[in-house]
Amino acid sequence: MRDGHLAMTGYRRHALTAALLFSLIAASTPAQALACGVTPQSVPFGAYDTLAPGPADGVGMISVACDAETAFTVSVGTGAGSYDAREMHNGAEVLSYNLYTDASRVVVWGDGISGGSTVSASGTSLDLPIYGRIPARQSVEAGSYSDLLVVTVTF
């Protein structure tokens, strides 16, 4: 059995300033100052059984909070793999997985440019679920597998 855990780190980018931070950003606009923060939570998969006939699923959350009503777009990087097949690693061992914007796990969460889709919304705060799936019957050694992704909020 394997423990799959996906850790995500967040930063946000204002479309006009390209300032990057890991906690909170304040960016000036002609009419007002606006600040938004992002709090990504990991996608826990629990123990992965290499003999299970079905995939292992997990659900995490990306929380966005802004100090004023604003439109924003959330994108998620590839991590160690690609948008077609993200990868969690345990040393040299690789466990393929992916992240999705929908509960049916059809629409891959990406950057909207290189691959996958972004999620656009507006408001002052919003919790966005991030759905993960590890395909069944991957032959990997027991251990702790992880990946680190960048979550970007553009406003």
N, C-alpha and C positions, 0 to 999 in steps of 0.2 A: 504494500500500500504506500502511496505517496501523499505528502502534504503539499497541496498546491496553494500558493498564496501570491497574490498579485499586489505589489506595492506601487502606488502612484504618487508622484510629487507634482505640485501645481505651480504654475506661474501665470501671469496674465499679461497681455500686451495691448496697449492702447493703439488703435490703428494709426494715429497721427504721430506718436512719440516713440514707439518701439522700445519703451522702457520695460525691463524685465526684473521682477522681484519674486521672492518666494512667499511673501505674506500678504501685503496689501499695496496697492498702487494708487496714487492720486495723480491724475493727469488733467491739465488745464484744457478747457475748451473755450471758445470765444464767449459763450453765454454763462457758464458756471463751472465750478470744479466738481468732478465726479470721481468717486472711489468705488471700486468693486474688489471683492475678495473671492477666492475659490478654495474650497476645502474638499479635496478628493479623498474618498475612503476606499480602502482596498477591496478587492473582490475575493472573498474566501471561497475556495473550492472544497476544502476539507480533504479527507483521504481519497486518493485516486486508486481505484482497483483496476489493474491492467487486464483482468479477465472479465470485467463487467461488460454486458452486451450493449449498454447504452452510454452516452456521454456523461461527463460530470459537469454540472451547472453550478454557477454561483451568481450572486447579485451584490453589487456595491453601489455607491452613491457619489455623485458629484454635486456639492452644494455651492451655489453662487449667491452672493449677497452684495447689493449695491446700495449706496446711500441715497439714491434717487431713482425714480423710474427711468429705465434705459433699455435699449435693445442690445442683445449680446449674442455671440456665437461661441459654442464650446467645441473644441476639437481635441482629439487624443492622438498622441504620437504612436509610432510603431513599436517602441521598446526594442528588444533584441532581435525581432524578426522583421516581418513585412505586414502590410495590411491584409495580404492573402493568408498568412500564417504567422501569427505572433509566436514567440518562443519564451518559455520559462527555462531557466538553467539551474542545474545542480552540478557544479564543476563542468565536466565535458558532456554530461548527460543533457539532452534537450527534450522538453515536453511541449508539444504544439498546443496552442489554444487560440481563441479569438474573443473579441469584445464586440457587443452589439448595442444598438440604440433601441431595439424593440424586444419585447418579451418572447416573441417567436424565434428570435435569434437568426434573422435573415439579413438585416441591414448592418453591415460592419461599421463600427465607429472609427472614423479616421479624421483626416484633415480637409477633406473636400477637394483637394488639389492632386495630391499624389495617390490617393486612394481612400476609399471609405467615405462615409457621410459625416457631416457635422450636425449639431443640433442648434437651432436658433430659437430664441425666446425673448421675452421682454418682461420687465417687472423690477421689483426691488429685491426679491429673494425667490429662489427656486431650487428644489431638490430634483436632480435628474438621475434616474436609475441607470446603472451601467451593467449590462447582462453579459456574463462570461460563459464560455463553454470550452471544455477540453474534450476532443473527440475520443471515442472509445478505442480500446485495444492497442494502445501505444506501448511498445516494449521498452520500458525504462527501469533503471535501478531504483530501489527504495531511497528516499531522502527528501529533503526540503527543496522545493523548486520555487523560483521567484523571477520576476521581471520588474523593471522600473520604467514607468512611462511618464511622459510630460503631458499635462493637461493645460490647454491654452484657452483663455477666455478673451475674446476680442470684443471691445465695446466702443 
